């Protein structure tokens, strides 16, 4: 009987204690001033009275549609946020009914993400909605893992009572906190505007603007686009999130372009449902755009100068208050943005000019009105063999002294006349070194009001031509000086590999081996130097390029690196001159008791490959190709045909001038299969060296016709007559021998008059 009366008394006693506790909670909560004090007290009481290991109080954030907790009982995060429709707390918040979950991991509503983050293991859950007296649910109160047994309906009713008892106070504190946060945001807004207007660097300003815009609107990222009037593009220097450097797009394209051109705000809750949205950026970066708010930036004059765009507001789409806040924000910044953009444009021009000066190969030195040196670019420091501290801020009269005083004179002339002054091929003395330069001095002027001009100082451009002069001197040893000038003027592009039409000349000394044996080493070198001097002069006078010396042989080309309309004629005239000058030189040698020198020359015109050829350690500008090889074969053929100048039909057909030429033969040279017609140039001959030339050549031509027809007897008669008219013509004798040999051993019906050369 005693037991039956004891339990009701205990229950009544517990109910009374809990009622007193609820009153105590009300008094305690009312005495506290903020969430940071209230929440721990409520959670502590709820966990203790429910015999739970820990508890959490979630409040709803309407702006983000999230449940958040500032602190949990025991170890935990300072703030936990979850969507207000997920997890057991989200279910209780949306359903408005408390629940007891005896096995958390067996319940589909349970969200284990927080357990995974904290290492805590949730076994059972009891959760009650926090409902105000007007029935509005503002959050959820949750306790976890009852230490003894399981949660009961009495536990749930008490938890609901605690939640209800504190709901009004919590809601009031939320309102107060939101008001405080709004005031803080306004203060931050005013502070930001103050910070931005004090900064004139565009990049820094944009970083601040988009950062604060994203925070102010609770957006994932923000972008500020300014209009580039020259290019008609919107550009942005900074993007929140993944950095992309500078973004540019036409100022009429996409959402930003639509806002810029219309001047109207666009608020899109679902980006992919709007046809104006361009998803290419998302595809490129992997970002997913949900919502967009884009407002125009309008200056004081009412002109749209850009747009500000925010993406993906946390908790839902952007609201009207977000639009109003962003408009007010950008309106305050418009003047500062224009100033920053103007400063940025000026800075870019300054950087461009400085970069251009530093990259110039010519030295640039500027002087102010007092003739003090203000700037000197890198090339100028190198040319003057000086450093910045040694030259800058020095007076020109103290720097350009002694043999360099002429520079100061030119500067003073320009200051007096205000006209440019040019000094060509002058000398600067730098220590013990002489530097060849071209110096141009220009007046620096500014245009003042009404077109008046004001003198600012002088600008001096220094071109170092020392290496050019050395190069010209070196190149002039190999080609005509005018040709060297053209090569230097056109630069490396003339030395690149390319196919060109050229006439190639090969010459070789006859019997050179015997000469070297007789003269010895020193005599041979002396002979070659004299010989090459005479021959090279003949080549360069006709605009030819000396390619190389090969022992006693000379290789030259006409038509490169600078082509002419008459390169074939130039080559022929050079060859004729080489023989006539050689004979004149031989007369001098004979007068000194020295043996004469004889040569053979081969010419061929064809497409050859020209350019710098060799290894990185040694390069030569030369030519290669079949056309080169044929010229070499013709030079060798001079021995077989007792000729001095042989030219190919390729050269013969392109000649513009009239020369004394005879057809020599149709031959297949060594290494080739197709025959080529070759001709002998005879213009170097005199009446003494080739008497009766006209009649003799007529007989020779007739004999060649009979020869090719296989009429050996008639051919031999003609060659005999040619030999009688000119006993020195060895070629006629060669054909007489051929006719006798072919008559003795006829070649047969396949005879076509082509001679096959067996040697090079």
Buried (B, 14 or more C-beta within 10 A) or exposed (E): EEEEEEEEEEEEEEEEEBEEBBEEBBEBBEEBEEBEEBBBBBBEBBBEBBBBBBBBBBBBBEBBEBBBBBBBBBEBEEEBBBEBEBBBBBBBBBEEEBBBBEEBEEBEBBBEEBBEEBEBEBBBBBBBBBBBEEEEBBBBBBBBBBEEEEBEEEBBEBBBBBBBBBBBBBBEBBEEBEEEEEEEBEEBBEEBBEBBBEBBEBEBBBBBBBBBBBBBBBBBBBBBBBBBEEEEBBBBBBBBBEEBEEBEBEBBBBBBBBBBBEBEBBBBBEBEEEEBBBEEBBEEEEBEBBBBBBBBBBBEEEEBBBBBBBBBBBBBBBBEEBBEBBBEBBBBBBEBBBBBBEBBEEEEEEEEEEEEBEEBEBBBBBBBEEBBBBBBBBBBBEBBEBEEEEBBEBEBEEBBEEEBEBBBEBBBEBBEEEEEBEBEEBEBEEEEEEBBBBBBBBBBEEEEEEEEEEEBBBBBBBBBBBEBEEBBEEBBEBBBEEBBBBBBEEEEEBBEEEEBBBBBBBBBBBEBEEBBEEBEEEEBEEBBEBBBEBBBBBBBEBBBBBBEEEEBBBBBBBBBBBEEEBBBBBBBBBBBBBBBBBBEBBEEBEEEEEBEBBBBBBBBBBEBBBBEEEEEEEEEBBBEBEBBBBBBBBBBBBEBBBBBBBBBBBBBEBBEEEBBBBBBBBBBBBEBEEBBBBBBBBBBBEEEEBBBBEBBBBBBEBBBBBBBEBBBEBBBBBBBBBBBBBEEBEBBBBBBEBBEEBBEEEEEEEEEBBBEBEEE
